[in-house]
Amino acid sequence: MSHIKLRATPAARFLSKQNNIDLSLLKGTGPKGRIQKEDVLNFKNFGIIKVSSLAKKIAEVEDVDLKQITGTGVNGKILKEDVLEFLTNKDVISTEKAVEEQQIETQEVKKSYGEVEEVPMSMMRRTVAKRMSESYFTAPVFVANIEVDMTEVKNLRANIMQQLIDETGYKLTITDIISLATVKSLMKHPYVNCSLSADGTKILLHKYVNLAMAVGLESGLLTPVVKNAEKMNLRELMISLKDLTKKAVEMKLESEELEDSTFTISNLGMFGIDSFAPIINQPNSAILGVSATVDKPVVLNGEITVRPIMKLSITVDHRVVDGMEAAKFLNTLKNYLENPISILV
């Protein structure tokens, strides 16, 4: 067996000898993999791993042992890129093995029915899948629905649309108005805007609203967050939502723009969906589902007339949010949307 001489600085060799550390067990971070003093210190204190917050979060979601990763940051700090590279290499090996196994398993199926295309899941989609599974199997949920007459919202949008386009360059959407009404409603119903403590013994009532908006992409789902939305007027909230959505589509969001939400909105109305029950975006305790606005015959003042009706649904974590509180929140939101001038004052 050939022995390859290890590249290490004198300080690293002295420290490893002093602490009885086998240099062959270390991965050098110096030029051409040279082992440095910091590498020995990091190995000696292997229980204390230097890692960025985003890298740590990705590792937790993907169930990655950080000890397997060599950091490329200062003093061997593990960065986001290090974790992603590790996952990519891991996926290549796993995918090759899985393909070999599945080729055998699906051979007869292909003969009987036709070809099967295998599409590897992106890291984003696997992350979403894991989080949604954890949410679905962790929180006992309660779902409530309500119908809202959107006549006045549509009138308000038509009346102020051009002014906002002139001022901001952005087109006001129904979602923007719903978002502001949601924020106003959450401030009146803190238990819908809460979260459960890590140990499960306390309810954390947020006296602010960090509003997350679900943005669907081909590769998965992102939920950018507007921080302190309760301090914003319609114009400010509209701009924030537009800017974050644009960054999400372009995959330019910073890690902090995806963190610390207290409530989430998911809108499938633009796809013609008339009702759905979204899965909670934990650690939130509730999520609002916005469906399509559809012209329906309704009875108004004793007469049948056609009005634009939208169905809202709320999914709540029944551990902390009672059905009655969810119903009260929906009724408050309905009143705001049917009298939208009240959210502007």
SEPAKE-150084 format. One record per residue (C-alpha): residue number from 1; x, y, z; residue in one letter. Coordinates in Angstrom, 1 decimal. Layout:
<pts>
(NUM,(X,Y,Z),'a');
...
</pts>
This chain:
<pts>
(1,(0.0,0.0,0.0),'m');
(2,(1.4,3.4,-0.9),'s');
(3,(1.5,6.2,1.6),'h');
(4,(0.7,9.7,0.5),'i');
(5,(2.5,12.4,2.5),'k');
(6,(0.0,14.7,4.2),'l');
(7,(0.3,18.4,3.5),'r');
(8,(0.2,20.3,6.8),'a');
(9,(1.7,23.5,8.3),'t');
(10,(4.2,23.1,11.1),'p');
(11,(1.7,24.6,13.5),'a');
(12,(-0.9,22.1,12.5),'a');
(13,(1.6,19.2,13.0),'r');
(14,(2.7,20.4,16.4),'f');
(15,(-0.9,20.9,17.6),'l');
(16,(-2.0,17.5,16.3),'s');
(17,(0.9,15.8,18.0),'k');
(18,(0.2,17.7,21.2),'q');
(19,(-3.4,16.5,21.2),'n');
(20,(-2.8,13.0,19.7),'n');
(21,(-4.8,13.7,16.6),'i');
(22,(-4.3,11.7,13.5),'d');
(23,(-3.8,14.2,10.6),'l');
(24,(-5.1,11.7,8.1),'s');
(25,(-8.6,12.1,9.6),'l');
(26,(-8.6,15.9,8.8),'l');
(27,(-9.6,17.7,5.7),'k');
(28,(-7.4,20.7,4.9),'g');
(29,(-8.8,24.0,4.0),'t');
(30,(-5.6,25.6,2.9),'g');
(31,(-4.1,25.8,-0.6),'p');
(32,(-4.2,22.4,-2.4),'k');
(33,(-5.9,20.9,0.7),'g');
(34,(-3.1,21.7,3.1),'r');
(35,(-4.0,21.2,6.7),'i');
(36,(-3.8,24.3,8.8),'q');
(37,(-3.8,25.0,12.5),'k');
(38,(-7.5,26.0,12.3),'e');
(39,(-8.4,22.6,10.8),'d');
(40,(-6.8,20.9,13.8),'v');
(41,(-8.6,23.2,16.2),'l');
(42,(-11.9,22.6,14.5),'n');
(43,(-11.4,18.9,14.6),'f');
(44,(-10.4,19.0,18.3),'k');
(45,(-13.6,21.0,19.0),'n');
(46,(-15.7,18.9,16.5),'f');
(47,(-18.8,19.3,18.7),'g');
(48,(-18.8,23.0,18.0),'i');
(49,(-19.4,23.3,14.2),'i');
(50,(-19.1,26.7,12.7),'k');
(51,(-22.0,27.1,10.3),'v');
(52,(-24.1,30.0,8.8),'s');
(53,(-27.7,30.2,9.9),'s');
(54,(-29.0,29.5,6.3),'l');
(55,(-26.6,26.5,5.9),'a');
(56,(-27.8,25.1,9.3),'k');
(57,(-31.5,25.5,8.3),'k');
(58,(-31.0,23.7,5.0),'i');
(59,(-29.1,20.9,6.7),'a');
(60,(-31.9,20.5,9.3),'e');
(61,(-34.5,20.3,6.5),'v');
(62,(-32.5,17.9,4.5),'e');
(63,(-31.4,15.8,7.5),'d');
(64,(-27.7,16.3,6.8),'v');
(65,(-25.0,15.6,9.3),'d');
(66,(-22.9,18.7,9.3),'l');
(67,(-19.8,16.7,10.4),'k');
(68,(-19.8,15.2,6.9),'q');
(69,(-19.3,18.7,5.3),'i');
(70,(-16.1,20.6,4.9),'t');
(71,(-16.7,24.4,5.2),'g');
(72,(-15.1,26.8,2.8),'t');
(73,(-15.8,29.9,4.8),'g');
(74,(-13.5,31.7,7.2),'v');
(75,(-11.9,29.2,9.6),'n');
(76,(-13.7,26.4,8.0),'g');
(77,(-17.2,27.8,8.5),'k');
(78,(-19.8,25.8,6.7),'i');
(79,(-21.7,28.0,4.2),'l');
(80,(-25.0,27.5,2.2),'k');
(81,(-23.0,26.6,-0.9),'e');
(82,(-21.1,23.9,1.0),'d');
(83,(-24.4,22.2,2.0),'v');
(84,(-25.9,22.5,-1.5),'l');
(85,(-22.8,21.0,-3.1),'e');
(86,(-22.9,18.1,-0.6),'f');
(87,(-26.6,17.5,-1.4),'l');
(88,(-25.9,17.7,-5.1),'t');
(89,(-23.1,15.1,-4.9),'n');
(90,(-25.3,13.0,-2.6),'k');
(91,(-28.2,13.2,-5.0),'d');
(92,(-26.1,12.1,-7.9),'v');
(93,(-25.0,8.9,-6.1),'i');
(94,(-28.5,8.3,-4.7),'s');
(95,(-30.1,8.9,-8.1),'t');
(96,(-27.8,6.6,-9.9),'e');
(97,(-28.5,3.8,-7.4),'k');
(98,(-32.2,4.5,-7.5),'a');
(99,(-32.3,4.4,-11.3),'v');
(100,(-30.6,1.0,-11.4),'e');
(101,(-33.1,-0.4,-8.9),'e');
(102,(-36.1,1.2,-10.6),'q');
(103,(-35.0,0.0,-14.1),'q');
(104,(-35.4,-3.6,-12.8),'i');
(105,(-38.7,-2.9,-11.0),'e');
(106,(-40.3,-1.1,-13.9),'t');
(107,(-39.1,-3.3,-16.7),'q');
(108,(-42.3,-5.3,-16.8),'e');
(109,(-44.5,-2.2,-16.5),'v');
(110,(-42.8,-0.6,-19.4),'k');
(111,(-43.5,-3.6,-21.5),'k');
(112,(-47.1,-3.6,-20.6),'s');
(113,(-48.1,0.1,-20.6),'y');
(114,(-45.3,2.1,-22.2),'g');
(115,(-42.4,4.2,-21.1),'e');
(116,(-42.1,5.8,-17.7),'v');
(117,(-40.3,9.2,-17.4),'e');
(118,(-38.4,9.6,-14.1),'e');
(119,(-38.0,13.2,-13.0),'v');
(120,(-35.7,13.8,-10.0),'p');
(121,(-37.2,16.1,-7.4),'m');
(122,(-35.4,19.5,-7.0),'s');
(123,(-34.0,20.4,-3.6),'m');
(124,(-36.7,23.1,-3.3),'m');
(125,(-39.5,20.6,-4.0),'r');
(126,(-38.0,18.0,-1.6),'r');
(127,(-37.8,20.7,1.1),'t');
(128,(-41.4,21.7,0.5),'v');
(129,(-42.5,18.1,0.6),'a');
(130,(-40.8,17.5,3.9),'k');
(131,(-42.1,20.7,5.5),'r');
(132,(-45.7,20.0,4.3),'m');
(133,(-45.5,16.4,5.5),'s');
(134,(-44.3,17.6,8.9),'e');
(135,(-47.1,20.2,9.1),'s');
(136,(-49.8,17.8,8.0),'y');
(137,(-48.9,15.0,10.4),'f');
(138,(-48.0,17.3,13.3),'t');
(139,(-51.0,19.7,13.6),'a');
(140,(-54.6,18.6,14.0),'p');
(141,(-56.3,21.0,11.6),'v');
(142,(-59.7,22.6,11.4),'f');
(143,(-61.0,24.1,8.1),'v');
(144,(-63.7,26.8,7.8),'a');
(145,(-65.1,28.5,4.6),'n');
(146,(-67.0,31.6,3.9),'i');
(147,(-68.4,33.4,0.8),'e');
(148,(-67.7,37.1,0.2),'v');
(149,(-69.4,39.5,-2.1),'d');
(150,(-66.5,41.2,-3.9),'m');
(151,(-68.6,44.0,-5.6),'t');
(152,(-67.1,46.8,-3.5),'e');
(153,(-63.6,45.5,-3.7),'v');
(154,(-63.8,45.5,-7.5),'k');
(155,(-65.3,49.0,-7.4),'n');
(156,(-62.5,50.2,-5.1),'l');
(157,(-59.8,48.7,-7.3),'r');
(158,(-61.3,50.3,-10.4),'a');
(159,(-61.5,53.8,-8.7),'n');
(160,(-57.9,53.9,-7.5),'i');
(161,(-56.1,51.7,-10.0),'m');
(162,(-54.9,54.5,-12.3),'q');
(163,(-53.7,56.7,-9.5),'q');
(164,(-51.5,53.9,-8.1),'l');
(165,(-50.1,53.0,-11.5),'i');
(166,(-49.2,56.7,-12.0),'d');
(167,(-47.5,56.8,-8.6),'e');
(168,(-45.8,53.4,-8.4),'t');
(169,(-45.8,51.8,-11.9),'g');
(170,(-47.6,48.8,-10.4),'y');
(171,(-51.1,47.5,-11.1),'k');
(172,(-53.3,47.0,-8.0),'l');
(173,(-54.7,43.5,-7.7),'t');
(174,(-57.5,42.0,-5.8),'i');
(175,(-54.9,40.0,-3.9),'t');
(176,(-53.3,43.3,-2.7),'d');
(177,(-56.6,44.5,-1.2),'i');
(178,(-57.3,41.1,0.3),'i');
(179,(-53.9,41.1,1.9),'s');
(180,(-54.4,44.5,3.6),'l');
(181,(-57.9,43.4,4.8),'a');
(182,(-56.2,40.2,6.2),'t');
(183,(-53.6,42.2,8.1),'v');
(184,(-56.3,44.4,9.6),'k');
(185,(-58.3,41.3,10.6),'s');
(186,(-55.3,39.6,12.2),'l');
(187,(-54.7,42.6,14.4),'m');
(188,(-58.2,42.0,15.8),'k');
(189,(-57.7,38.3,16.2),'h');
(190,(-54.3,37.6,17.7),'p');
(191,(-55.0,33.9,18.2),'y');
(192,(-55.1,33.4,14.4),'v');
(193,(-51.8,35.3,14.2),'n');
(194,(-50.0,33.1,16.8),'c');
(195,(-47.6,30.2,17.0),'s');
(196,(-46.9,27.4,19.4),'l');
(197,(-43.7,27.5,21.5),'s');
(198,(-41.0,24.9,20.7),'a');
(199,(-41.7,23.0,23.9),'d');
(200,(-45.5,23.0,23.2),'g');
(201,(-46.4,24.6,26.5),'t');
(202,(-47.1,28.2,25.5),'k');
(203,(-49.0,30.1,22.8),'i');
(204,(-47.0,33.0,21.3),'l');
(205,(-49.4,35.9,20.4),'l');
(206,(-47.6,38.1,17.9),'h');
(207,(-48.5,41.8,18.2),'k');
(208,(-47.3,42.4,14.6),'y');
(209,(-48.0,40.8,11.3),'v');
(210,(-45.3,39.3,9.1),'n');
(211,(-47.4,38.3,6.1),'l');
(212,(-46.2,35.4,3.9),'a');
(213,(-47.5,35.0,0.4),'m');
(214,(-47.2,31.6,-1.3),'a');
(215,(-45.6,31.9,-4.7),'v');
(216,(-45.7,28.8,-6.9),'g');
(217,(-42.7,28.1,-9.2),'l');
(218,(-42.0,25.3,-11.6),'e');
(219,(-39.3,23.9,-9.1),'s');
(220,(-41.4,24.3,-6.0),'g');
(221,(-43.1,26.7,-3.6),'l');
(222,(-41.6,29.8,-1.9),'l');
(223,(-43.3,32.0,0.8),'t');
(224,(-41.6,35.4,0.8),'p');
(225,(-42.5,37.5,3.9),'v');
(226,(-43.6,41.1,4.2),'v');
(227,(-42.3,42.2,7.7),'k');
(228,(-44.4,44.4,9.9),'n');
(229,(-47.3,44.6,7.4),'a');
(230,(-49.5,46.1,10.1),'e');
(231,(-47.6,49.4,9.7),'k');
(232,(-48.3,49.6,6.0),'m');
(233,(-51.0,51.3,4.0),'n');
(234,(-52.4,49.8,0.8),'l');
(235,(-49.8,51.4,-1.5),'r');
(236,(-46.9,50.3,0.7),'e');
(237,(-48.1,46.8,1.1),'l');
(238,(-48.8,46.5,-2.7),'m');
(239,(-45.2,47.6,-3.5),'i');
(240,(-43.7,45.2,-0.9),'s');
(241,(-45.7,42.2,-2.2),'l');
(242,(-44.8,43.0,-5.9),'k');
(243,(-41.1,43.4,-5.1),'d');
(244,(-40.9,40.2,-3.1),'l');
(245,(-42.9,38.2,-5.7),'t');
(246,(-40.6,39.4,-8.5),'k');
(247,(-37.5,38.4,-6.5),'k');
(248,(-39.1,35.0,-5.8),'a');
(249,(-39.7,34.3,-9.5),'v');
(250,(-36.1,35.4,-10.3),'e');
(251,(-34.8,33.3,-7.4),'m');
(252,(-33.1,36.3,-5.8),'k');
(253,(-34.7,36.2,-2.3),'l');
(254,(-32.4,36.6,0.7),'e');
(255,(-32.8,34.1,3.5),'s');
(256,(-34.3,36.7,5.8),'e');
(257,(-37.0,37.4,3.3),'e');
(258,(-38.3,33.8,3.8),'l');
(259,(-38.2,33.8,7.6),'e');
(260,(-40.3,34.8,10.6),'d');
(261,(-43.8,34.8,9.1),'s');
(262,(-46.8,34.8,11.4),'t');
(263,(-49.5,34.1,8.8),'f');
(264,(-49.7,33.0,5.2),'t');
(265,(-52.0,33.6,2.2),'i');
(266,(-52.3,31.1,-0.6),'s');
(267,(-54.2,32.3,-3.7),'n');
(268,(-55.3,29.8,-6.4),'l');
(269,(-58.1,32.1,-7.6),'g');
(270,(-56.3,32.9,-10.8),'m');
(271,(-56.4,29.3,-11.8),'f');
(272,(-60.2,29.1,-11.5),'g');
(273,(-60.1,27.1,-8.2),'i');
(274,(-63.4,27.7,-6.4),'d');
(275,(-62.5,26.1,-3.1),'s');
(276,(-59.5,24.4,-1.4),'f');
(277,(-58.0,23.8,2.0),'a');
(278,(-54.3,24.9,2.1),'p');
(279,(-51.8,23.2,4.4),'i');
(280,(-50.4,25.3,7.2),'i');
(281,(-47.0,26.9,6.7),'n');
(282,(-45.5,26.2,10.1),'q');
(283,(-44.6,27.7,12.5),'p');
(284,(-47.7,29.6,11.6),'n');
(285,(-51.0,28.4,13.2),'s');
(286,(-53.2,29.4,10.2),'a');
(287,(-53.2,29.9,6.5),'i');
(288,(-55.8,31.6,4.3),'l');
(289,(-56.9,30.1,1.0),'g');
(290,(-58.2,32.6,-1.6),'v');
(291,(-60.3,31.1,-4.4),'s');
(292,(-61.7,32.5,-7.7),'a');
(293,(-64.3,35.2,-7.8),'t');
(294,(-67.3,33.8,-9.7),'v');
(295,(-70.5,35.5,-10.8),'d');
(296,(-73.4,33.9,-8.9),'k');
(297,(-77.1,34.5,-8.4),'p');
(298,(-77.8,35.7,-4.8),'v');
(299,(-80.8,37.1,-3.0),'v');
(300,(-80.3,40.8,-2.1),'l');
(301,(-83.1,42.8,-0.5),'n');
(302,(-85.6,40.1,-1.4),'g');
(303,(-84.6,39.9,-5.1),'e');
(304,(-82.4,37.6,-7.1),'i');
(305,(-79.4,39.3,-8.6),'t');
(306,(-75.9,38.3,-9.9),'v');
(307,(-72.9,39.3,-7.8),'r');
(308,(-69.2,38.4,-7.9),'p');
(309,(-68.7,35.9,-5.1),'i');
(310,(-65.4,34.6,-3.7),'m');
(311,(-64.9,31.8,-1.3),'k');
(312,(-62.3,32.1,1.4),'l');
(313,(-61.1,29.1,3.5),'s');
(314,(-58.9,29.1,6.5),'i');
(315,(-56.9,26.1,7.8),'t');
(316,(-56.0,26.4,11.5),'v');
(317,(-53.9,24.4,14.0),'d');
(318,(-56.6,23.2,16.3),'h');
(319,(-54.1,22.9,19.1),'r');
(320,(-54.0,26.7,19.5),'v');
(321,(-56.9,28.1,17.4),'v');
(322,(-60.5,27.2,18.2),'d');
(323,(-63.1,26.9,15.5),'g');
(324,(-65.0,29.8,16.9),'m');
(325,(-62.0,32.0,16.7),'e');
(326,(-61.4,31.0,13.1),'a');
(327,(-65.0,31.8,12.3),'a');
(328,(-64.8,35.2,13.9),'k');
(329,(-61.7,36.0,11.9),'f');
(330,(-63.4,35.1,8.7),'l');
(331,(-66.4,37.2,9.5),'n');
(332,(-64.2,40.2,10.3),'t');
(333,(-62.3,39.7,7.0),'l');
(334,(-65.6,39.4,5.1),'k');
(335,(-66.9,42.7,6.6),'n');
(336,(-63.7,44.4,5.6),'y');
(337,(-63.9,43.1,2.0),'l');
(338,(-67.6,44.0,1.6),'e');
(339,(-66.8,47.5,3.0),'n');
(340,(-63.2,48.0,1.8),'p');
(341,(-63.2,51.7,2.3),'i');
(342,(-62.8,50.9,6.0),'s');
(343,(-59.3,49.4,5.5),'i');
(344,(-58.0,52.6,3.9),'l');
(345,(-58.7,54.9,7.0),'v');
</pts>
